[in-house]
Amino acid sequence: MKDRFQTFNSGRVMFFLLAVIALILFAAVLRITASIVVPFTIAFLLALVTSPIVKLLAKFRIPRIVSIFIVVILIIGTLFVVGMILYNSGRTLLNLYPRYEARLTEIYVYVALFFELPYDEYLSFFDNIWGQVGIRDRVRLMTLSFTNGFLSFLSDAFLVVLFLVFFLLEAAFFRDKLNAAFEGPRATRIKKLSSDIMTQISRYLSMKFIISLVTGIVVTIGLRIIGVELAVIWGIIQFVLNFIPNIGSIAAGVGATAFALVQFFPAPGPIVATGIIMLGANMIIGNFIEPKVMGDRLGLSPLAVLISLMVWGYLWGFAGMILAVPMMAITKIVCESFSVLEPISILLGSRKAAVARSMENQEGVTTDNAADTSAGTPTNP
């Protein structure tokens, strides 16, 4: 019993308890300061993606400030085009609303007859189901939330562009500052850490952007062929939600199919075709093309990705779910750089990454044993 108490390491237990408390406090700070930290994080990730474009323009002897201005104009132009598409689609949706409400009423009649729910043919669709689920209050709250969210999006977009400009300006002197600030092994470790983060996250986001764009284009073309209204909107939704692993694709598919149900009811053909288009695009591109193109670049465990979606979604909402994978990848890379945190990196990594790390450790042990054996073998005079 005495030996057991002697082997108990109270210092290590206290360290882990303090680490858990610090992690909880850090999460609370992130949630409270989300209005500033989220735009800052998005700008940082955008800087990782757009920095190669700035370097490419520099090869053509374009001044850096001009290159940054071109990149910012491209981003603002893209946001403007997307905003105009959403605005025009919103106006179209308002014009088509009476037809959609009539179709929703038809669907509600079938559901009401099946479940024996009350229905008054002289009332509108929302008036009929208002007593069932309080839909009118829900729609009003959703409208207010959307308006506030749009205004918040405009202010966040301004902060993102502002931070992005300063990140790109600072990137030119970042390596020189590292060399001046740190020396010796510490400088080497920090340089490797920053290089790994920039390289892996930049490649992941660039490839994810291209794959999401292709998926959105395929969905838009497919829905247009079927005749689904607002097909461009569903393509944009698919593009955005594709950054959320697994859940995003399912949400986009369910939403587009439900919209097709409202538009084409009671004709089953276009509804089934919409579901097949959404399922096929996400299955083929997401499960076959994307793994071959991206490979196991980040080496993250599927369970770690799911937990990351839950945690960052709780802390930062929808933006947190989009940023969950890059943030988890950064956490894993940081943990790899410190021996005390290496077990966390292995737990966050995929099975393939864990097997590779185990083989490296075994090779290292074998090499050390061989070196010790050769050192201990006496040489003949």
C-alpha positions in Angstrom: 0.0 0.0 0.0 2.8 2.3 0.9 4.5 1.7 -2.5 1.3 2.5 -4.3 1.1 5.9 -2.6 4.7 6.5 -3.5 4.1 5.8 -7.2 1.1 8.2 -7.2 2.2 11.3 -9.1 0.1 14.2 -7.6 1.9 16.8 -9.8 0.7 15.1 -13.0 -2.9 14.9 -11.7 -2.8 18.6 -10.7 -1.4 19.5 -14.2 -4.2 17.7 -16.0 -6.9 19.3 -13.7 -5.5 22.7 -14.3 -5.3 22.0 -18.0 -9.0 21.0 -18.0 -10.0 24.1 -16.1 -7.9 26.3 -18.4 -9.5 24.6 -21.5 -13.0 25.3 -20.1 -12.1 29.0 -19.4 -10.6 29.3 -22.9 -13.8 27.9 -24.5 -15.9 30.4 -22.4 -13.7 33.3 -23.6 -14.0 32.1 -27.3 -17.8 32.1 -26.9 -18.0 35.5 -25.3 -15.6 37.1 -27.8 -17.1 35.3 -30.9 -18.1 38.6 -32.6 -14.4 39.5 -32.9 -12.6 36.1 -32.9 -14.7 34.5 -35.7 -14.0 37.2 -38.3 -10.3 37.1 -37.2 -10.2 33.4 -37.7 -11.9 33.5 -41.0 -9.5 36.2 -42.2 -6.6 34.1 -41.0 -7.8 31.1 -43.0 -8.5 33.2 -46.0 -5.0 34.6 -45.8 -3.6 31.1 -45.9 -5.6 30.4 -49.1 -5.0 33.7 -50.9 -1.3 34.1 -49.9 -0.2 31.8 -52.8 -2.2 34.0 -55.2 -0.3 37.1 -53.9 3.0 35.3 -54.3 2.0 34.2 -57.9 1.2 37.8 -58.8 4.5 38.9 -57.3 6.3 36.7 -59.9 4.9 38.9 -62.6 6.6 41.9 -60.8 3.3 43.3 -59.5 3.8 45.2 -56.3 2.6 43.4 -53.2 0.1 46.1 -52.2 -1.4 46.0 -55.7 -1.6 42.1 -55.5 -3.4 42.4 -52.1 -5.8 45.0 -53.6 -6.6 42.6 -56.5 -7.3 39.7 -54.1 -9.6 41.9 -51.9 -11.5 43.1 -55.0 -12.0 39.6 -56.1 -13.4 38.6 -52.7 -15.6 41.6 -52.5 -16.8 41.1 -56.0 -17.6 37.4 -55.3 -19.6 38.4 -52.2 -21.4 41.1 -54.2 -22.4 38.6 -56.9 -23.6 36.1 -54.4 -25.5 38.8 -52.5 -27.3 39.9 -55.7 -28.2 36.3 -56.6 -29.7 35.8 -53.1 -31.5 39.2 -53.3 -33.1 38.4 -56.7 -33.9 34.9 -55.6 -35.6 36.3 -52.5 -37.8 38.5 -54.7 -38.6 35.6 -56.9 -39.6 33.5 -53.9 -41.9 36.3 -52.7 -43.6 36.4 -56.1 -44.0 32.6 -56.1 -45.2 32.4 -52.5 -48.9 32.2 -53.2 -48.3 29.1 -55.4 -46.1 27.5 -52.8 -48.6 28.2 -50.0 -51.4 26.6 -52.2 -49.2 23.5 -52.7 -48.3 23.4 -49.0 -52.1 23.4 -48.3 -52.6 20.5 -50.6 -49.9 18.6 -48.8 -51.4 19.5 -45.4 -54.8 18.2 -46.5 -53.3 14.7 -47.2 -51.4 14.8 -43.8 -54.5 16.1 -41.9 -56.7 13.3 -43.4 -54.1 10.7 -42.6 -53.5 11.8 -39.0 -57.1 13.0 -38.4 -55.9 16.6 -37.8 -58.3 19.6 -37.9 -58.6 21.4 -41.2 -60.7 24.4 -42.3 -60.7 24.9 -46.1 -61.5 28.6 -45.6 -58.3 29.3 -43.8 -54.8 29.6 -45.2 -52.1 27.0 -44.7 -50.4 28.9 -41.8 -53.8 29.5 -40.2 -54.6 25.8 -40.3 -51.4 24.6 -38.7 -51.0 27.6 -36.4 -52.9 25.7 -33.7 -50.7 22.6 -34.2 -47.2 23.9 -34.0 -47.4 27.7 -33.7 -46.0 28.2 -37.1 -46.9 31.9 -37.4 -44.8 32.8 -34.3 -42.0 30.6 -35.6 -42.0 32.3 -39.0 -41.9 35.7 -37.4 -39.0 34.8 -35.2 -37.1 33.3 -38.2 -37.7 36.5 -40.2 -36.3 38.6 -37.4 -33.4 36.3 -36.9 -32.6 36.3 -40.6 -32.7 40.1 -40.7 -30.4 40.4 -37.7 -28.2 37.7 -39.1 -27.8 39.6 -42.5 -26.8 42.8 -40.7 -24.4 40.9 -38.6 -23.0 39.3 -41.7 -22.3 42.7 -43.3 -20.4 43.9 -40.3 -18.5 40.6 -40.0 -17.6 40.7 -43.7 -16.1 44.2 -43.2 -14.0 42.9 -40.3 -12.9 39.9 -42.3 -11.7 42.0 -45.2 -9.9 44.4 -42.8 -8.1 41.6 -41.0 -7.3 39.9 -44.3 -5.5 43.0 -45.6 -3.3 43.2 -42.5 -2.6 39.5 -42.5 -1.4 39.6 -46.2 0.7 42.7 -45.5 2.3 41.0 -42.5 2.9 37.7 -44.2 5.9 39.2 -46.2 7.8 39.9 -42.9 6.6 36.9 -40.8 9.6 34.6 -41.4 12.1 37.5 -40.8 10.3 38.3 -37.5 10.5 34.6 -36.5 14.2 34.6 -37.2 14.7 37.8 -35.1 12.5 36.7 -32.2 13.7 33.1 -31.6 17.0 31.3 -31.8 18.3 27.8 -31.6 16.0 24.7 -31.3 13.0 26.8 -30.3 13.2 28.8 -33.5 13.4 25.5 -35.6 10.3 24.1 -33.8 8.3 27.3 -34.2 9.2 27.5 -37.9 8.2 23.9 -38.5 5.0 24.4 -36.6 4.0 27.5 -38.6 5.0 25.9 -41.8 3.0 22.8 -41.2 -0.1 24.8 -40.3 0.2 27.0 -43.3 0.9 24.2 -45.7 -1.7 21.6 -44.6 -4.5 24.1 -43.9 -3.9 26.0 -47.1 -4.0 22.8 -49.2 -7.1 21.5 -47.4 -9.0 24.7 -47.8 -8.0 25.1 -51.5 -9.0 21.6 -52.4 -12.2 21.8 -50.4 -13.1 25.0 -52.1 -12.6 23.5 -55.5 -14.5 20.3 -54.7 -17.4 22.3 -53.1 -17.5 24.5 -56.1 -17.7 21.5 -58.4 -20.4 20.0 -56.3 -22.4 23.2 -56.3 -22.2 23.5 -60.1 -23.2 19.9 -60.6 -26.2 20.3 -58.3 -27.2 23.6 -60.0 -27.1 22.0 -63.5 -28.9 18.8 -62.3 -31.7 20.7 -60.7 -32.1 23.0 -63.7 -32.5 20.0 -66.0 -35.2 18.7 -63.7 -36.9 22.1 -63.6 -36.4 22.9 -59.9 -37.0 26.6 -59.3 -34.2 28.6 -57.6 -31.6 26.0 -58.7 -28.8 28.5 -58.3 -29.7 29.1 -54.7 -29.5 25.3 -54.0 -26.2 25.2 -55.7 -24.9 28.0 -53.4 -26.3 26.3 -50.4 -24.7 23.0 -51.4 -21.3 24.8 -51.9 -21.5 26.4 -48.4 -22.8 23.3 -46.6 -20.2 21.1 -48.2 -17.6 22.6 -45.9 -19.5 21.0 -43.0 -18.4 17.3 -43.1 -21.3 14.7 -43.5 -24.0 16.8 -41.9 -23.8 19.6 -44.4 -24.4 17.4 -47.5 -27.3 15.6 -45.7 -28.9 19.0 -44.8 -28.6 20.3 -48.4 -30.1 17.1 -49.8 -33.0 17.1 -47.5 -33.7 20.8 -48.1 -33.6 20.5 -51.9 -35.8 17.4 -51.9 -38.4 19.0 -49.5 -38.5 22.1 -51.8 -39.0 19.8 -54.8 -41.9 18.2 -52.9 -43.6 21.5 -52.5 -43.0 22.5 -56.1 -44.0 19.3 -57.9 -46.5 17.7 -55.5 -48.2 15.3 -56.3 -46.0 14.3 -59.2 -43.4 11.8 -57.8 -40.9 11.8 -60.8 -39.2 15.2 -60.3 -39.2 14.8 -56.5 -37.4 11.4 -56.7 -35.1 12.8 -59.4 -34.1 15.7 -57.2 -33.3 13.3 -54.3 -31.2 11.2 -56.7 -29.3 14.2 -58.0 -28.5 15.5 -54.5 -27.6 12.0 -53.2 -25.6 11.1 -56.3 -23.6 14.3 -56.4 -22.7 14.1 -52.7 -22.0 10.3 -52.8 -19.9 10.3 -56.0 -17.9 13.5 -55.3 -17.8 13.2 -51.5 -17.0 9.4 -51.2 -15.0 8.7 -54.4 -13.5 11.8 -56.0 -12.8 13.8 -52.9 -10.8 11.1 -51.0 -8.7 10.4 -54.2 -8.0 14.1 -54.7 -7.4 15.1 -51.1 -6.2 11.8 -49.6 -5.5 11.7 -45.9 -4.1 15.2 -45.8 -5.1 16.1 -42.3 -5.3 12.6 -40.8 -8.2 13.4 -38.5 -10.4 10.8 -36.8 -14.1 10.8 -37.9 -15.1 10.8 -34.3 -12.8 13.8 -33.6 -14.4 15.6 -36.6 -17.9 14.9 -35.2 -16.9 16.1 -31.7 -15.3 19.2 -33.3 -18.5 20.0 -35.2 -20.4 19.8 -31.9 -18.0 21.9 -29.9 -17.3 24.6 -32.4 -20.9 24.7 -33.5 -21.9 25.4 -29.8 -19.2 28.0 -29.4 -19.5 29.9 -32.7 -22.8 28.6 -34.3 -23.0 28.0 -38.0 -19.6 29.6 -38.7 -18.0 27.4 -36.1 -19.3 24.3 -37.9 -17.7 25.5 -41.1 -14.4 26.2 -39.3 -14.5 23.0 -37.2 -12.2 20.9 -39.4 -9.5 23.5 -39.9 -9.5 24.4 -36.2 -9.2 20.7 -35.2 -6.4 20.2 -37.7 -4.5 23.2 -36.2 -5.0 21.7 -32.7 -3.6 18.4 -33.9 -0.6 20.0 -35.6 0.2 22.0 -32.4 -0.1 18.9 -30.2 2.3 17.0 -32.5 5.0 19.6 -31.8 5.1 19.1 -28.1 6.0 15.7 -26.6 3.7 16.1 -23.6 0.7 16.7 -25.9 1.6 14.0 -28.5 -0.9 11.5 -27.1 -3.7 14.0 -27.7 -2.5 14.3 -31.3 -2.6 10.5 -31.8 -6.1 10.4 -30.3 -7.3 13.1 -32.7 -5.7 11.5 -35.7 -7.0 8.8 -38.0 -6.2 5.1 -37.6 -3.8 5.4 -40.6 -1.9 8.2 -38.9 -1.7 6.2 -35.6 -0.4 3.1 -37.4 2.2 5.2 -39.2 3.3 6.8 -35.9 3.5 3.4 -34.3 5.7 2.1 -37.1 8.0 5.1 -36.8 8.4 4.5 -33.1 9.2 0.8 -33.6 11.8 1.7 -36.3 13.3 4.2 -33.9 13.5 1.6 -31.1 15.0 -1.0 -33.4 17.6 1.6 -34.6 18.5 2.5 -31.0 18.8 -1.2 -30.0 21.1 -1.9 -33.0 23.2 1.1 -32.1 23.5 0.0 -28.5 24.4 -3.6 -29.6 27.1 -2.4 -32.0 28.5 -0.1 -29.4 28.7 -2.8 -26.8 30.4 -5.4 -29.1 34.2 -5.6 -28.5 36.4 -5.1 -31.5 39.3 -7.4 -32.3 42.7 -5.9 -31.9 
